Amino acid sequence: MRLLLSTLLLLGLLAGCSSKDQKPSDMGEREIYEAAQRNLKDESYALAIRNLQLLEARYPFGPYASHAQLELIHAHYRNHEPEAAIAAADRFIRLHPQHPSIDYAYYMRGLANYTEGMGLLDRFLPTDTTQRDPGSAIQAFEDFQQLLHRFPDSRYAADARARMTYLRARLARHEINVANYYFKRKAYLAAANRGRHVVENFPQTPAVGDALAVMVQAYRLLELEDLAEDALAVLQTNYPDHPALDAKGQFKARFHLGRDDSRRSWLSLLTLGLFDRSAPPAFDNRADYLRP
């Protein structure tokens, strides 16, 4: 017990000394800023945040204040605090609209929205981000778009464009996921509208082929044959190898309207169709264009 108490006392004294080393009361503006720079270099982002906030609190009008506010965005982002990074970026943009590095604040705001919602497992395991709420992706796209509009020659413009391309594909795929859900709920008109939205608003994304297949299937289920044939013609012309087409280019329907209830399984009848052997269509051609 004495050994344990002595150890705890020693650890407490060391922690106190460490705390004093990181934030002594007699440090000046330059010393605090240099301490924060060392923290950033050592990837000690929590300590960097503390020192940068201390610097701004003690010297809000000093020569290092705006630099501290800018680097605080980076520190929050690297510390996996996207919401804090977004708030810091918004504050910097509001306080320093003419700052020479204002483009960096716009870029980091987009980057923080780009990664918002990612958990610890997402950094190490492959996950399907298209299944998530698209709110942060939409905001990130708008942030990068604003950066390119205001600062087309920014050093961050190329990366912003590349990320916008990915975001467009991600948002388009999300619409296909929603359309597949609507098929499951037998909301065929809503599924068709999602497919048309992808074709009209996300052209040249990999999900367009699936969007056309969604439209063909939904219009056939709605018995709107003219619209189904129009969508099928575009699918056959532009995506002849789409998995929804057979070897002769004909559409492979997944399921049909007017199914006889007497042919449904007892499990389907008992659960009012919740569990059904006849699965709704789930269009997803990603395996075709993601092949090595």
Secondary structure, 3 states (H helix, E strand, C coil): CHHHHHHHHHHHHHHHHHHHHHCCCCCCHHHHHHHHHHHHHCCCHHHHHHHHHHHHHHCCCCCCHHHHHHHHHHHHHHCCCHHHHHHHHHHHHHHCCCCCCHHHHHHHHHHHHHHCCCCCHHHCCCCCHHHCCCHHHHHHHHHHHHHHHHCCCCCCHHHHHHHHHHHHHHHHHHHHHHHHHHHHCCCHHHHHHHHHHHHHHCCCCCCHHHHHHHHHHHHHHCCCHHHHHHHHHHHHHHCCCCCCECCCCCECCCCCCCCCHHHCCHHHHHCCCCCCCCCCCCCCCHHHHCCC
